[in-house]
Amino acid sequence: MLYGEVLDRFIHESGLSRAEVARRVGIGRSQITDLINGRTGEPSISKAKAIADALGVSVQSFIDAMEEESQEK
């Protein structure tokens, strides 16, 4: 669920709601929630890029944060 934890943190840091991120990506809010809660696998590269763009961060930021999270556990 590492991606979901990072996604949730980035959403909070952005000040956007899950619904707004979903709208910007063109997916349902439930899909964002499913990603956060680990009910689905990690997103495709194109969807990960769209999510990062919606949050105003790079895909590399997600990768770096995931690596940091995995080292802390």
C-alpha positions in Angstrom: 0.0 0.0 0.0 3.0 2.2 -0.2 1.7 4.1 -3.3 -1.5 4.8 -1.5 0.2 6.2 1.5 2.3 8.5 -0.6 -0.7 9.5 -2.7 -2.8 10.3 0.4 0.1 12.4 1.8 0.5 14.3 -1.5 -3.2 15.0 -1.7 -3.2 16.4 1.8 -0.1 18.5 1.1 -1.7 19.9 -2.1 -4.8 21.2 -0.3 -7.0 19.5 -2.9 -9.8 17.2 -2.2 -9.8 13.6 -3.4 -12.8 14.5 -5.6 -10.9 17.4 -7.2 -7.8 15.3 -7.9 -10.1 12.6 -9.5 -11.8 15.3 -11.6 -8.5 16.6 -12.8 -7.3 13.1 -13.7 -10.7 12.1 -15.3 -11.5 9.2 -13.0 -14.0 8.7 -10.2 -13.3 9.7 -6.7 -13.8 6.0 -5.7 -10.8 5.1 -7.8 -8.6 7.6 -5.9 -9.9 6.1 -2.7 -9.2 2.6 -3.9 -5.6 3.5 -4.7 -5.1 5.1 -1.3 -6.6 2.1 0.5 -4.7 -0.4 -1.5 -7.8 -2.0 -3.0 -6.3 -1.7 -6.5 -2.7 -2.2 -7.6 -0.4 0.7 -8.4 -1.7 2.8 -11.4 -0.4 2.5 -14.9 2.4 4.9 -15.9 0.0 7.1 -17.8 -2.4 7.3 -14.8 0.4 7.9 -12.4 1.6 10.8 -14.5 -1.9 12.2 -14.7 -2.2 12.0 -10.9 1.2 13.6 -10.4 0.3 16.4 -12.8 -3.0 17.0 -11.0 -1.1 17.4 -7.8 1.5 19.6 -9.3 4.4 17.2 -8.5 6.6 14.9 -10.7 6.3 11.2 -11.0 9.9 11.2 -9.7 8.6 12.8 -6.5 6.3 9.8 -6.0 9.1 7.4 -6.6 11.4 9.2 -4.2 8.7 9.4 -1.5 8.0 5.7 -1.9 11.6 4.8 -1.5 11.8 6.9 1.6 8.7 5.3 3.1 10.0 1.8 2.4 13.3 2.6 4.1 11.5 3.9 7.2 9.5 0.6 7.6 
